[in-house]
Amino acid sequence: MGKKLKAIFCRSAAIALVFVFMLIPAACGSPTTGTVVEMRLFQYMPAFLTIDVGTKVTWKNTEDIAHWVTSDIGLFDSGRIDPGDSYSYTFNISGTYRYRSTNEAGMTGTIFVQ
């Protein structure tokens, strides 16, 4: 009986994990007509964002050093964004878009466009 109960528990836990990972993109951002991503504490906040096609995303640098917003596939590149400045891009095609700051190796983000 113990092995059967353990197997049921493991399957239930696996199903729950799959469900949670399916919800992460939706929970990290909500579709809007315009969205702001802050550059703060050497991170993009939020780092994961779900938006509708046609949504303009604005990255706002709230730190005291310059950052960049560069698409991993070359779709957009903000150039240098000084403290207090911002950069915007409108996503007109659905897909998953990863981006990074060229001066901070661990500063990355992902936008899910639906």
N, C-alpha and C positions, 0 to 999 in steps of 0.2 A: 504493500500500500504506500509506503514512503517514497519509493522510486516513481510511482505513478503521480503522486501529488507533486513531487519535485519537477517532473516533466511538464505538468500542467502549469506550474508556477513559472518555469523558464519560458514556455511558449507565450504565456500571458505578458510577461515582462518584455519579451521581444516585440510583441504586437504593440504594446504601449509605447516603446521607444520609437518604432516606425511612425506611429501616429504623431508623437511629439515632434519628430524631425520634419514631418510634412507640414506642421503648423508654424515652424520657425519663420519662414519668409513672410507669412501673413501677419504674424505677431510683431514683427520688427518694423513694420511700417504700414501705413494705410493709404489707399489711393486718394489723391487730392488733385486740385488743379495746379498747385505749386507747393513745393516742399523745400525746407531748409535743412541742410546737413552742416553741423558745426564742426570746425577743426579745433579740437580742444583736448588738452592733455596728451598730445601727440597721437590722437585718434580721430577718426570720423565718427560723429555721433548723430544719428545712428549709423552703425557700420553696415547694417543690412536694411534695405528699404524696398518695399513693394509698392509700385505705382501703376497707374493706368497709362496706356499709350497716349501721347500728347501732353504729358505732365512735364512742367519745367522744374528742374532741381537746381537749387542755388546752394553752393558751398560757401560758407562764411568763415573767414579766418578770425577766430577770437583769441589767438595766441599772440605772443610777442615776437615770433619769428615768422619768416615767409614759408609758405608751403605751395605745393602744386597739386593739381588734380589731373591725372593722366590715365586715360583708358588703356587697358592692357592690349587692346586690339587696334589702337590708333584712331579710335572714333572721335575722341575729343582730347584736348590738351589745353589747360588753363593758362599755361605759362606761370610766371611767378605771381603769387597772391600774397601781397603784403598784409601785415596785421591790420585788421579792421576792414579790409577789402573783401570782395566776393567775386564769384564766377558762376555763371548759369549755363545750363544746357537743357534743351528740350528733347525728350526721348519719344521719337515718332514711330519706332518699330519695336514690337515685342521681342523679348529675349532676356538673357542674363548678362549683365555688364559689370565686369570687375575693373577696379581702378586703384590707383596708388598715388602716394606722394613721392616724387623722385628724390627728395632729400631725406626721407625717413623710411628705412627699409621695411619696418613692421607696420607702417601706416597704410592700411588697405580697406577697401569697402566693396560692397556688391549691391547692385540695383537690379531688382526683378521687375521687368516691365510686362504687364499683362494686357 
